[in-house]
Amino acid sequence: MGNVGFTVKIPEIIKLAEEHEKLQLALRAGDEKEIIWEATAAEVKDFCEESLIEYHIDEEQITQESILTVRGWVVKPAGAG
């Protein structure tokens, strides 16, 4: 068997982080519960703000044989970071 995994999407995670001090992701089977991830609200907000930044590279150029010059732009939502 190869690598097995899954993706969890939580569209309102920032709202949840504003309403709770700690977030957990748990798996349940009947009465059994296994927490597979947890973070504080501050950790979630910091991660989401960093993840929302978009970087766009328009041009890359190596000059003087060893200097990399990159031109581009960044989109950072209002209130992020």
N, CA, C and O atoms as a Maestro MAE file, in Angstrom:
{
 s_m_m2io_version
 :::
 2.0.0
}

f_m_ct {
 s_m_title
 :::
 protein
 m_atom[324] {
  # First column is atom index #
  i_m_mmod_type
  r_m_x_coord
  r_m_y_coord
  r_m_z_coord
  i_m_residue_number
  s_m_chain_name
  s_m_pdb_residue_name
  s_m_pdb_atom_name
  i_m_atomic_number
  :::
  1 25 0.840 -1.171 0.000 1 A "MET " " N  " 7
  2 3 0.000 0.000 0.000 1 A "MET " " CA " 6
  3 2 0.888 1.237 0.000 1 A "MET " " C  " 6
  4 15 1.891 1.282 0.713 1 A "MET " " O  " 8
  5 25 0.531 2.232 -0.787 2 A "GLY " " N  " 7
  6 3 1.289 3.480 -0.856 2 A "GLY " " CA " 6
  7 2 0.913 4.416 0.272 2 A "GLY " " C  " 6
  8 15 0.257 4.019 1.235 2 A "GLY " " O  " 8
  9 25 1.328 5.648 0.144 3 A "ASN " " N  " 7
  10 3 0.980 6.657 1.147 3 A "ASN " " CA " 6
  11 2 -0.517 6.895 1.161 3 A "ASN " " C  " 6
  12 15 -1.148 6.981 0.108 3 A "ASN " " O  " 8
  13 25 -1.076 7.001 2.333 4 A "VAL " " N  " 7
  14 3 -2.499 7.251 2.496 4 A "VAL " " CA " 6
  15 2 -2.650 8.532 3.295 4 A "VAL " " C  " 6
  16 15 -1.886 8.770 4.230 4 A "VAL " " O  " 8
  17 25 -3.615 9.356 2.945 5 A "GLY " " N  " 7
  18 3 -3.812 10.597 3.685 5 A "GLY " " CA " 6
  19 2 -5.162 11.198 3.379 5 A "GLY " " C  " 6
  20 15 -5.978 10.601 2.677 5 A "GLY " " O  " 8
  21 25 -5.389 12.363 3.901 6 A "PHE " " N  " 7
  22 3 -6.632 13.071 3.663 6 A "PHE " " CA " 6
  23 2 -6.392 14.568 3.857 6 A "PHE " " C  " 6
  24 15 -5.395 14.987 4.444 6 A "PHE " " O  " 8
  25 25 -7.325 15.350 3.352 7 A "THR " " N  " 7
  26 3 -7.276 16.798 3.487 7 A "THR " " CA " 6
  27 2 -8.537 17.253 4.194 7 A "THR " " C  " 6
  28 15 -9.635 16.796 3.876 7 A "THR " " O  " 8
  29 25 -8.382 18.145 5.143 8 A "VAL " " N  " 7
  30 3 -9.519 18.712 5.853 8 A "VAL " " CA " 6
  31 2 -9.594 20.188 5.508 8 A "VAL " " C  " 6
  32 15 -8.621 20.921 5.683 8 A "VAL " " O  " 8
  33 25 -10.746 20.624 5.019 9 A "LYS " " N  " 7
  34 3 -10.953 22.040 4.716 9 A "LYS " " CA " 6
  35 2 -11.928 22.605 5.735 9 A "LYS " " C  " 6
  36 15 -13.007 22.051 5.945 9 A "LYS " " O  " 8
  37 25 -11.544 23.712 6.369 10 A "ILE " " N  " 7
  38 3 -12.382 24.362 7.372 10 A "ILE " " CA " 6
  39 2 -12.548 25.825 6.928 10 A "ILE " " C  " 6
  40 15 -11.748 26.680 7.310 10 A "ILE " " O  " 8
  41 25 -13.577 26.112 6.129 11 A "PRO " " N  " 7
  42 3 -13.735 27.461 5.573 11 A "PRO " " CA " 6
  43 2 -13.834 28.571 6.621 11 A "PRO " " C  " 6
  44 15 -13.381 29.685 6.360 11 A "PRO " " O  " 8
  45 25 -14.393 28.314 7.760 12 A "GLU " " N  " 7
  46 3 -14.589 29.344 8.781 12 A "GLU " " CA " 6
  47 2 -13.580 29.235 9.922 12 A "GLU " " C  " 6
  48 15 -13.900 29.577 11.060 12 A "GLU " " O  " 8
  49 25 -12.370 28.764 9.634 13 A "ILE " " N  " 7
  50 3 -11.410 28.515 10.720 13 A "ILE " " CA " 6
  51 2 -11.000 29.796 11.444 13 A "ILE " " C  " 6
  52 15 -10.776 29.757 12.653 13 A "ILE " " O  " 8
  53 25 -10.896 30.917 10.754 14 A "ILE " " N  " 7
  54 3 -10.529 32.167 11.424 14 A "ILE " " CA " 6
  55 2 -11.645 32.586 12.379 14 A "ILE " " C  " 6
  56 15 -11.375 33.038 13.491 14 A "ILE " " O  " 8
  57 25 -12.888 32.439 11.949 15 A "LYS " " N  " 7
  58 3 -14.030 32.752 12.823 15 A "LYS " " CA " 6
  59 2 -14.019 31.840 14.051 15 A "LYS " " C  " 6
  60 15 -14.250 32.301 15.168 15 A "LYS " " O  " 8
  61 25 -13.752 30.551 13.846 16 A "LEU " " N  " 7
  62 3 -13.670 29.617 14.973 16 A "LEU " " CA " 6
  63 2 -12.549 30.014 15.931 16 A "LEU " " C  " 6
  64 15 -12.707 29.929 17.149 16 A "LEU " " O  " 8
  65 25 -11.428 30.443 15.383 17 A "ALA " " N  " 7
  66 3 -10.295 30.854 16.219 17 A "ALA " " CA " 6
  67 2 -10.623 32.107 17.019 17 A "ALA " " C  " 6
  68 15 -10.089 32.299 18.111 17 A "ALA " " O  " 8
  69 25 -11.490 32.958 16.492 18 A "GLU " " N  " 7
  70 3 -11.899 34.151 17.233 18 A "GLU " " CA " 6
  71 2 -12.863 33.807 18.369 18 A "GLU " " C  " 6
  72 15 -12.944 34.528 19.363 18 A "GLU " " O  " 8
  73 25 -13.595 32.697 18.214 19 A "GLU " " N  " 7
  74 3 -14.608 32.312 19.199 19 A "GLU " " CA " 6
  75 2 -14.097 31.346 20.266 19 A "GLU " " C  " 6
  76 15 -14.733 31.192 21.308 19 A "GLU " " O  " 8
  77 25 -12.948 30.686 20.019 20 A "HIS " " N  " 7
  78 3 -12.435 29.675 20.938 20 A "HIS " " CA " 6
  79 2 -10.948 29.893 21.197 20 A "HIS " " C  " 6
  80 15 -10.230 30.394 20.331 20 A "HIS " " O  " 8
  81 25 -10.484 29.514 22.396 21 A "GLU " " N  " 7
  82 3 -9.069 29.670 22.740 21 A "GLU " " CA " 6
  83 2 -8.199 28.589 22.114 21 A "GLU " " C  " 6
  84 15 -7.026 28.828 21.829 21 A "GLU " " O  " 8
  85 25 -8.764 27.400 21.896 22 A "LYS " " N  " 7
  86 3 -8.010 26.270 21.347 22 A "LYS " " CA " 6
  87 2 -8.901 25.493 20.390 22 A "LYS " " C  " 6
  88 15 -10.093 25.314 20.642 22 A "LYS " " O  " 8
  89 25 -8.314 25.034 19.290 23 A "LEU " " N  " 7
  90 3 -9.039 24.214 18.314 23 A "LEU " " CA " 6
  91 2 -8.400 22.834 18.251 23 A "LEU " " C  " 6
  92 15 -7.182 22.696 18.365 23 A "LEU " " O  " 8
  93 25 -9.232 21.817 18.068 24 A "GLN " " N  " 7
  94 3 -8.761 20.438 17.949 24 A "GLN " " CA " 6
  95 2 -9.456 19.779 16.777 24 A "GLN " " C  " 6
  96 15 -10.602 20.090 16.455 24 A "GLN " " O  " 8
  97 25 -8.744 18.865 16.149 25 A "LEU " " N  " 7
  98 3 -9.311 18.003 15.112 25 A "LEU " " CA " 6
  99 2 -9.207 16.580 15.650 25 A "LEU " " C  " 6
  100 15 -8.119 16.106 15.977 25 A "LEU " " O  " 8
  101 25 -10.351 15.908 15.737 26 A "ALA " " N  " 7
  102 3 -10.367 14.582 16.351 26 A "ALA " " CA " 6
  103 2 -11.063 13.588 15.439 26 A "ALA " " C  " 6
  104 15 -11.961 13.944 14.675 26 A "ALA " " O  " 8
  105 25 -10.636 12.341 15.532 27 A "LEU " " N  " 7
  106 3 -11.297 11.227 14.855 27 A "LEU " " CA " 6
  107 2 -12.095 10.474 15.908 27 A "LEU " " C  " 6
  108 15 -11.630 10.283 17.032 27 A "LEU " " O  " 8
  109 25 -13.304 10.046 15.537 28 A "ARG " " N  " 7
  110 3 -14.146 9.300 16.469 28 A "ARG " " CA " 6
  111 2 -14.580 7.990 15.845 28 A "ARG " " C  " 6
  112 15 -14.865 7.914 14.650 28 A "ARG " " O  " 8
  113 25 -14.625 6.964 16.672 29 A "ALA " " N  " 7
  114 3 -15.160 5.653 16.307 29 A "ALA " " CA " 6
  115 2 -15.955 5.186 17.511 29 A "ALA " " C  " 6
  116 15 -15.392 4.696 18.489 29 A "ALA " " O  " 8
  117 25 -17.266 5.341 17.433 30 A "GLY " " N  " 7
  118 3 -18.088 5.009 18.590 30 A "GLY " " CA " 6
  119 2 -17.750 5.919 19.746 30 A "GLY " " C  " 6
  120 15 -17.813 7.142 19.613 30 A "GLY " " O  " 8
  121 25 -17.389 5.338 20.888 31 A "ASP " " N  " 7
  122 3 -17.028 6.118 22.067 31 A "ASP " " CA " 6
  123 2 -15.550 6.507 22.083 31 A "ASP " " C  " 6
  124 15 -15.129 7.292 22.933 31 A "ASP " " O  " 8
  125 25 -14.761 5.968 21.155 32 A "GLU " " N  " 7
  126 3 -13.332 6.279 21.114 32 A "GLU " " CA " 6
  127 2 -13.092 7.592 20.378 32 A "GLU " " C  " 6
  128 15 -13.756 7.907 19.390 32 A "GLU " " O  " 8
  129 25 -12.122 8.348 20.889 33 A "LYS " " N  " 7
  130 3 -11.783 9.640 20.297 33 A "LYS " " CA " 6
  131 2 -10.267 9.780 20.287 33 A "LYS " " C  " 6
  132 15 -9.610 9.545 21.301 33 A "LYS " " O  " 8
  133 25 -9.722 10.158 19.159 34 A "GLU " " N  " 7
  134 3 -8.277 10.374 19.017 34 A "GLU " " CA " 6
  135 2 -8.054 11.775 18.453 34 A "GLU " " C  " 6
  136 15 -8.468 12.072 17.333 34 A "GLU " " O  " 8
  137 25 -7.396 12.638 19.236 35 A "ILE " " N  " 7
  138 3 -7.081 13.989 18.764 35 A "ILE " " CA " 6
  139 2 -5.858 13.885 17.856 35 A "ILE " " C  " 6
  140 15 -4.798 13.430 18.284 35 A "ILE " " O  " 8
  141 25 -6.010 14.309 16.601 36 A "ILE " " N  " 7
  142 3 -4.900 14.205 15.657 36 A "ILE " " CA " 6
  143 2 -4.215 15.542 15.392 36 A "ILE " " C  " 6
  144 15 -3.144 15.581 14.787 36 A "ILE " " O  " 8
  145 25 -4.828 16.634 15.840 37 A "TRP " " N  " 7
  146 3 -4.235 17.961 15.667 37 A "TRP " " CA " 6
  147 2 -4.871 18.910 16.664 37 A "TRP " " C  " 6
  148 15 -6.068 18.821 16.937 37 A "TRP " " O  " 8
  149 25 -4.070 19.825 17.212 38 A "GLU " " N  " 7
  150 3 -4.613 20.884 18.046 38 A "GLU " " CA " 6
  151 2 -3.692 22.086 17.998 38 A "GLU " " C  " 6
  152 15 -2.483 21.962 17.803 38 A "GLU " " O  " 8
  153 25 -4.291 23.253 18.181 39 A "ALA " " N  " 7
  154 3 -3.524 24.492 18.158 39 A "ALA " " CA " 6
  155 2 -4.297 25.549 18.931 39 A "ALA " " C  " 6
  156 15 -5.518 25.476 19.068 39 A "ALA " " O  " 8
  157 25 -3.560 26.530 19.432 40 A "THR " " N  " 7
  158 3 -4.221 27.652 20.095 40 A "THR " " CA " 6
  159 2 -4.826 28.560 19.026 40 A "THR " " C  " 6
  160 15 -4.462 28.493 17.852 40 A "THR " " O  " 8
  161 25 -5.748 29.403 19.456 41 A "ALA " " N  " 7
  162 3 -6.365 30.345 18.521 41 A "ALA " " CA " 6
  163 2 -5.317 31.255 17.895 41 A "ALA " " C  " 6
  164 15 -5.384 31.557 16.703 41 A "ALA " " O  " 8
  165 25 -4.346 31.692 18.697 42 A "ALA " " N  " 7
  166 3 -3.281 32.567 18.180 42 A "ALA " " CA " 6
  167 2 -2.455 31.858 17.115 42 A "ALA " " C  " 6
  168 15 -2.112 32.462 16.099 42 A "ALA " " O  " 8
  169 25 -2.132 30.585 17.333 43 A "GLU " " N  " 7
  170 3 -1.364 29.818 16.341 43 A "GLU " " CA " 6
  171 2 -2.140 29.680 15.036 43 A "GLU " " C  " 6
  172 15 -1.568 29.797 13.952 43 A "GLU " " O  " 8
  173 25 -3.436 29.432 15.141 44 A "VAL " " N  " 7
  174 3 -4.270 29.287 13.940 44 A "VAL " " CA " 6
  175 2 -4.320 30.604 13.175 44 A "VAL " " C  " 6
  176 15 -4.152 30.618 11.955 44 A "VAL " " O  " 8
  177 25 -4.550 31.712 13.880 45 A "LYS " " N  " 7
  178 3 -4.614 33.025 13.220 45 A "LYS " " CA " 6
  179 2 -3.294 33.358 12.531 45 A "LYS " " C  " 6
  180 15 -3.285 33.804 11.384 45 A "LYS " " O  " 8
  181 25 -2.173 33.140 13.233 46 A "ASP " " N  " 7
  182 3 -0.864 33.415 12.636 46 A "ASP " " CA " 6
  183 2 -0.636 32.589 11.385 46 A "ASP " " C  " 6
  184 15 -0.178 33.111 10.369 46 A "ASP " " O  " 8
  185 25 -0.954 31.294 11.451 47 A "PHE " " N  " 7
  186 3 -0.771 30.411 10.304 47 A "PHE " " CA " 6
  187 2 -1.634 30.867 9.129 47 A "PHE " " C  " 6
  188 15 -1.154 30.935 7.997 47 A "PHE " " O  " 8
  189 25 -2.892 31.177 9.388 48 A "CYS " " N  " 7
  190 3 -3.801 31.583 8.311 48 A "CYS " " CA " 6
  191 2 -3.375 32.896 7.681 48 A "CYS " " C  " 6
  192 15 -3.442 33.049 6.462 48 A "CYS " " O  " 8
  193 25 -2.942 33.838 8.492 49 A "GLU " " N  " 7
  194 3 -2.499 35.119 7.946 49 A "GLU " " CA " 6
  195 2 -1.287 34.939 7.051 49 A "GLU " " C  " 6
  196 15 -1.209 35.563 5.992 49 A "GLU " " O  " 8
  197 25 -0.342 34.104 7.447 50 A "GLU " " N  " 7
  198 3 0.836 33.840 6.617 50 A "GLU " " CA " 6
  199 2 0.445 33.102 5.342 50 A "GLU " " C  " 6
  200 15 1.013 33.352 4.279 50 A "GLU " " O  " 8
  201 25 -0.510 32.206 5.442 51 A "SER " " N  " 7
  202 3 -0.925 31.395 4.297 51 A "SER " " CA " 6
  203 2 -1.722 32.193 3.278 51 A "SER " " C  " 6
  204 15 -1.804 31.796 2.116 51 A "SER " " O  " 8
  205 25 -2.314 33.317 3.691 52 A "LEU " " N  " 7
  206 3 -3.143 34.114 2.794 52 A "LEU " " CA " 6
  207 2 -2.330 35.054 1.913 52 A "LEU " " C  " 6
  208 15 -2.868 35.670 0.993 52 A "LEU " " O  " 8
  209 25 -1.048 35.161 2.192 53 A "ILE " " N  " 7
  210 3 -0.203 36.038 1.391 53 A "ILE " " CA " 6
  211 2 0.120 35.342 0.067 53 A "ILE " " C  " 6
  212 15 0.576 34.199 0.054 53 A "ILE " " O  " 8
  213 25 -0.121 36.044 -1.048 54 A "GLU " " N  " 7
  214 3 0.172 35.491 -2.375 54 A "GLU " " CA " 6
  215 2 1.394 36.197 -2.951 54 A "GLU " " C  " 6
  216 15 1.496 37.423 -2.913 54 A "GLU " " O  " 8
  217 25 2.304 35.413 -3.476 55 A "TYR " " N  " 7
  218 3 3.503 35.953 -4.108 55 A "TYR " " CA " 6
  219 2 3.426 35.676 -5.606 55 A "TYR " " C  " 6
  220 15 3.139 34.552 -6.018 55 A "TYR " " O  " 8
  221 25 3.681 36.696 -6.421 56 A "HIS " " N  " 7
  222 3 3.657 36.542 -7.879 56 A "HIS " " CA " 6
  223 2 4.995 37.016 -8.437 56 A "HIS " " C  " 6
  224 15 5.399 38.159 -8.223 56 A "HIS " " O  " 8
  225 25 5.667 36.138 -9.144 57 A "ILE " " N  " 7
  226 3 6.957 36.480 -9.724 57 A "ILE " " CA " 6
  227 2 6.755 36.747 -11.207 57 A "ILE " " C  " 6
  228 15 6.283 35.885 -11.949 57 A "ILE " " O  " 8
  229 25 7.121 37.955 -11.628 58 A "ASP " " N  " 7
  230 3 6.978 38.349 -13.029 58 A "ASP " " CA " 6
  231 2 8.251 38.080 -13.831 58 A "ASP " " C  " 6
  232 15 8.186 37.776 -15.022 58 A "ASP " " O  " 8
  233 25 9.397 38.190 -13.182 59 A "GLU " " N  " 7
  234 3 10.654 38.057 -13.922 59 A "GLU " " CA " 6
  235 2 11.768 37.593 -12.999 59 A "GLU " " C  " 6
  236 15 11.893 38.074 -11.873 59 A "GLU " " O  " 8
  237 25 12.567 36.665 -13.475 60 A "GLU " " N  " 7
  238 3 13.771 36.225 -12.784 60 A "GLU " " CA " 6
  239 2 14.938 36.424 -13.733 60 A "GLU " " C  " 6
  240 15 14.829 36.144 -14.926 60 A "GLU " " O  " 8
  241 25 16.038 36.900 -13.211 61 A "GLN " " N  " 7
  242 3 17.196 37.144 -14.066 61 A "GLN " " CA " 6
  243 2 18.470 36.982 -13.255 61 A "GLN " " C  " 6
  244 15 18.569 37.491 -12.138 61 A "GLN " " O  " 8
  245 25 19.446 36.273 -13.815 62 A "ILE " " N  " 7
  246 3 20.758 36.158 -13.167 62 A "ILE " " CA " 6
  247 2 21.670 37.189 -13.826 62 A "ILE " " C  " 6
  248 15 21.882 37.184 -15.039 62 A "ILE " " O  " 8
  249 25 22.199 38.072 -12.985 63 A "THR " " N  " 7
  250 3 23.077 39.123 -13.495 63 A "THR " " CA " 6
  251 2 24.463 38.953 -12.886 63 A "THR " " C  " 6
  252 15 24.614 38.351 -11.823 63 A "THR " " O  " 8
  253 25 25.442 39.469 -13.547 64 A "GLN " " N  " 7
  254 3 26.835 39.410 -13.100 64 A "GLN " " CA " 6
  255 2 27.221 37.987 -12.692 64 A "GLN " " C  " 6
  256 15 27.988 37.795 -11.749 64 A "GLN " " O  " 8
  257 25 26.696 37.013 -13.391 65 A "GLU " " N  " 7
  258 3 27.007 35.590 -13.256 65 A "GLU " " CA " 6
  259 2 26.540 34.926 -11.964 65 A "GLU " " C  " 6
  260 15 26.468 33.698 -11.910 65 A "GLU " " O  " 8
  261 25 26.221 35.695 -10.920 66 A "SER " " N  " 7
  262 3 25.848 35.024 -9.673 66 A "SER " " CA " 6
  263 2 24.785 35.750 -8.852 66 A "SER " " C  " 6
  264 15 24.474 35.319 -7.741 66 A "SER " " O  " 8
  265 25 24.227 36.828 -9.364 67 A "ILE " " N  " 7
  266 3 23.228 37.581 -8.606 67 A "ILE " " CA " 6
  267 2 21.851 37.321 -9.221 67 A "ILE " " C  " 6
  268 15 21.620 37.580 -10.402 67 A "ILE " " O  " 8
  269 25 20.953 36.808 -8.397 68 A "LEU " " N  " 7
  270 3 19.587 36.549 -8.845 68 A "LEU " " CA " 6
  271 2 18.742 37.781 -8.549 68 A "LEU " " C  " 6
  272 15 18.665 38.232 -7.406 68 A "LEU " " O  " 8
  273 25 18.111 38.321 -9.584 69 A "THR " " N  " 7
  274 3 17.201 39.453 -9.440 69 A "THR " " CA " 6
  275 2 15.797 38.953 -9.740 69 A "THR " " C  " 6
  276 15 15.560 38.330 -10.775 69 A "THR " " O  " 8
  277 25 14.869 39.228 -8.832 70 A "VAL " " N  " 7
  278 3 13.481 38.793 -8.994 70 A "VAL " " CA " 6
  279 2 12.589 40.020 -8.920 70 A "VAL " " C  " 6
  280 15 12.717 40.840 -8.012 70 A "VAL " " O  " 8
  281 25 11.677 40.139 -9.892 71 A "ARG " " N  " 7
  282 3 10.694 41.221 -9.879 71 A "ARG " " CA " 6
  283 2 9.319 40.579 -9.782 71 A "ARG " " C  " 6
  284 15 9.025 39.602 -10.471 71 A "ARG " " O  " 8
  285 25 8.491 41.134 -8.927 72 A "GLY " " N  " 7
  286 3 7.149 40.594 -8.770 72 A "GLY " " CA " 6
  287 2 6.337 41.457 -7.845 72 A "GLY " " C  " 6
  288 15 6.647 42.628 -7.626 72 A "GLY " " O  " 8
  289 25 5.293 40.869 -7.302 73 A "TRP " " N  " 7
  290 3 4.404 41.601 -6.411 73 A "TRP " " CA " 6
  291 2 3.744 40.672 -5.422 73 A "TRP " " C  " 6
  292 15 3.744 39.455 -5.608 73 A "TRP " " O  " 8
  293 25 3.181 41.239 -4.370 74 A "VAL " " N  " 7
  294 3 2.600 40.475 -3.287 74 A "VAL " " CA " 6
  295 2 1.190 40.984 -3.009 74 A "VAL " " C  " 6
  296 15 0.938 42.188 -3.033 74 A "VAL " " O  " 8
  297 25 0.272 40.052 -2.744 75 A "VAL " " N  " 7
  298 3 -1.083 40.403 -2.323 75 A "VAL " " CA " 6
  299 2 -1.214 39.962 -0.879 75 A "VAL " " C  " 6
  300 15 -1.054 38.784 -0.559 75 A "VAL " " O  " 8
  301 25 -1.507 40.919 -0.010 76 A "LYS " " N  " 7
  302 3 -1.681 40.628 1.408 76 A "LYS " " CA " 6
  303 2 -3.028 41.206 1.827 76 A "LYS " " C  " 6
  304 15 -3.205 42.424 1.811 76 A "LYS " " O  " 8
  305 25 -3.982 40.348 2.201 77 A "PRO " " N  " 7
  306 3 -5.312 40.857 2.582 77 A "PRO " " CA " 6
  307 2 -5.237 41.845 3.737 77 A "PRO " " C  " 6
  308 15 -4.372 41.732 4.606 77 A "PRO " " O  " 8
  309 25 -6.154 42.820 3.743 78 A "ALA " " N  " 7
  310 3 -6.213 43.798 4.822 78 A "ALA " " CA " 6
  311 2 -6.361 43.097 6.162 78 A "ALA " " C  " 6
  312 15 -7.186 42.195 6.309 78 A "ALA " " O  " 8
  313 25 -5.580 43.503 7.121 79 A "GLY " " N  " 7
  314 3 -5.642 42.909 8.450 79 A "GLY " " CA " 6
  315 2 -4.737 41.720 8.637 79 A "GLY " " C  " 6
  316 15 -4.558 41.266 9.767 79 A "GLY " " O  " 8
  317 25 -4.154 41.191 7.566 80 A "ALA " " N  " 7
  318 3 -3.254 40.024 7.678 80 A "ALA " " CA " 6
  319 2 -1.888 40.506 8.115 80 A "ALA " " C  " 6
  320 15 -1.310 41.409 7.510 80 A "ALA " " O  " 8
  321 25 -1.368 39.886 9.191 81 A "GLY " " N  " 7
  322 3 -0.009 40.177 9.671 81 A "GLY " " CA " 6
  323 2 0.137 41.557 10.088 81 A "GLY " " C  " 6
  324 15 1.218 41.961 10.516 81 A "GLY " " O  " 8
  :::
 }
 m_bond[323] {
  # First column is bond index #
  i_m_from
  i_m_to
  i_m_order
  :::
  1 1 2 1
  2 2 3 1
  3 3 4 2
  4 3 5 1
  5 5 6 1
  6 6 7 1
  7 7 8 2
  8 7 9 1
  9 9 10 1
  10 10 11 1
  11 11 12 2
  12 11 13 1
  13 13 14 1
  14 14 15 1
  15 15 16 2
  16 15 17 1
  17 17 18 1
  18 18 19 1
  19 19 20 2
  20 19 21 1
  21 21 22 1
  22 22 23 1
  23 23 24 2
  24 23 25 1
  25 25 26 1
  26 26 27 1
  27 27 28 2
  28 27 29 1
  29 29 30 1
  30 30 31 1
  31 31 32 2
  32 31 33 1
  33 33 34 1
  34 34 35 1
  35 35 36 2
  36 35 37 1
  37 37 38 1
  38 38 39 1
  39 39 40 2
  40 39 41 1
  41 41 42 1
  42 42 43 1
  43 43 44 2
  44 43 45 1
  45 45 46 1
  46 46 47 1
  47 47 48 2
  48 47 49 1
  49 49 50 1
  50 50 51 1
  51 51 52 2
  52 51 53 1
  53 53 54 1
  54 54 55 1
  55 55 56 2
  56 55 57 1
  57 57 58 1
  58 58 59 1
  59 59 60 2
  60 59 61 1
  61 61 62 1
  62 62 63 1
  63 63 64 2
  64 63 65 1
  65 65 66 1
  66 66 67 1
  67 67 68 2
  68 67 69 1
  69 69 70 1
  70 70 71 1
  71 71 72 2
  72 71 73 1
  73 73 74 1
  74 74 75 1
  75 75 76 2
  76 75 77 1
  77 77 78 1
  78 78 79 1
  79 79 80 2
  80 79 81 1
  81 81 82 1
  82 82 83 1
  83 83 84 2
  84 83 85 1
  85 85 86 1
  86 86 87 1
  87 87 88 2
  88 87 89 1
  89 89 90 1
  90 90 91 1
  91 91 92 2
  92 91 93 1
  93 93 94 1
  94 94 95 1
  95 95 96 2
  96 95 97 1
  97 97 98 1
  98 98 99 1
  99 99 100 2
  100 99 101 1
  101 101 102 1
  102 102 103 1
  103 103 104 2
  104 103 105 1
  105 105 106 1
  106 106 107 1
  107 107 108 2
  108 107 109 1
  109 109 110 1
  110 110 111 1
  111 111 112 2
  112 111 113 1
  113 113 114 1
  114 114 115 1
  115 115 116 2
  116 115 117 1
  117 117 118 1
  118 118 119 1
  119 119 120 2
  120 119 121 1
  121 121 122 1
  122 122 123 1
  123 123 124 2
  124 123 125 1
  125 125 126 1
  126 126 127 1
  127 127 128 2
  128 127 129 1
  129 129 130 1
  130 130 131 1
  131 131 132 2
  132 131 133 1
  133 133 134 1
  134 134 135 1
  135 135 136 2
  136 135 137 1
  137 137 138 1
  138 138 139 1
  139 139 140 2
  140 139 141 1
  141 141 142 1
  142 142 143 1
  143 143 144 2
  144 143 145 1
  145 145 146 1
  146 146 147 1
  147 147 148 2
  148 147 149 1
  149 149 150 1
  150 150 151 1
  151 151 152 2
  152 151 153 1
  153 153 154 1
  154 154 155 1
  155 155 156 2
  156 155 157 1
  157 157 158 1
  158 158 159 1
  159 159 160 2
  160 159 161 1
  161 161 162 1
  162 162 163 1
  163 163 164 2
  164 163 165 1
  165 165 166 1
  166 166 167 1
  167 167 168 2
  168 167 169 1
  169 169 170 1
  170 170 171 1
  171 171 172 2
  172 171 173 1
  173 173 174 1
  174 174 175 1
  175 175 176 2
  176 175 177 1
  177 177 178 1
  178 178 179 1
  179 179 180 2
  180 179 181 1
  181 181 182 1
  182 182 183 1
  183 183 184 2
  184 183 185 1
  185 185 186 1
  186 186 187 1
  187 187 188 2
  188 187 189 1
  189 189 190 1
  190 190 191 1
  191 191 192 2
  192 191 193 1
  193 193 194 1
  194 194 195 1
  195 195 196 2
  196 195 197 1
  197 197 198 1
  198 198 199 1
  199 199 200 2
  200 199 201 1
  201 201 202 1
  202 202 203 1
  203 203 204 2
  204 203 205 1
  205 205 206 1
  206 206 207 1
  207 207 208 2
  208 207 209 1
  209 209 210 1
  210 210 211 1
  211 211 212 2
  212 211 213 1
  213 213 214 1
  214 214 215 1
  215 215 216 2
  216 215 217 1
  217 217 218 1
  218 218 219 1
  219 219 220 2
  220 219 221 1
  221 221 222 1
  222 222 223 1
  223 223 224 2
  224 223 225 1
  225 225 226 1
  226 226 227 1
  227 227 228 2
  228 227 229 1
  229 229 230 1
  230 230 231 1
  231 231 232 2
  232 231 233 1
  233 233 234 1
  234 234 235 1
  235 235 236 2
  236 235 237 1
  237 237 238 1
  238 238 239 1
  239 239 240 2
  240 239 241 1
  241 241 242 1
  242 242 243 1
  243 243 244 2
  244 243 245 1
  245 245 246 1
  246 246 247 1
  247 247 248 2
  248 247 249 1
  249 249 250 1
  250 250 251 1
  251 251 252 2
  252 251 253 1
  253 253 254 1
  254 254 255 1
  255 255 256 2
  256 255 257 1
  257 257 258 1
  258 258 259 1
  259 259 260 2
  260 259 261 1
  261 261 262 1
  262 262 263 1
  263 263 264 2
  264 263 265 1
  265 265 266 1
  266 266 267 1
  267 267 268 2
  268 267 269 1
  269 269 270 1
  270 270 271 1
  271 271 272 2
  272 271 273 1
  273 273 274 1
  274 274 275 1
  275 275 276 2
  276 275 277 1
  277 277 278 1
  278 278 279 1
  279 279 280 2
  280 279 281 1
  281 281 282 1
  282 282 283 1
  283 283 284 2
  284 283 285 1
  285 285 286 1
  286 286 287 1
  287 287 288 2
  288 287 289 1
  289 289 290 1
  290 290 291 1
  291 291 292 2
  292 291 293 1
  293 293 294 1
  294 294 295 1
  295 295 296 2
  296 295 297 1
  297 297 298 1
  298 298 299 1
  299 299 300 2
  300 299 301 1
  301 301 302 1
  302 302 303 1
  303 303 304 2
  304 303 305 1
  305 305 306 1
  306 306 307 1
  307 307 308 2
  308 307 309 1
  309 309 310 1
  310 310 311 1
  311 311 312 2
  312 311 313 1
  313 313 314 1
  314 314 315 1
  315 315 316 2
  316 315 317 1
  317 317 318 1
  318 318 319 1
  319 319 320 2
  320 319 321 1
  321 321 322 1
  322 322 323 1
  323 323 324 2
  :::
 }
}
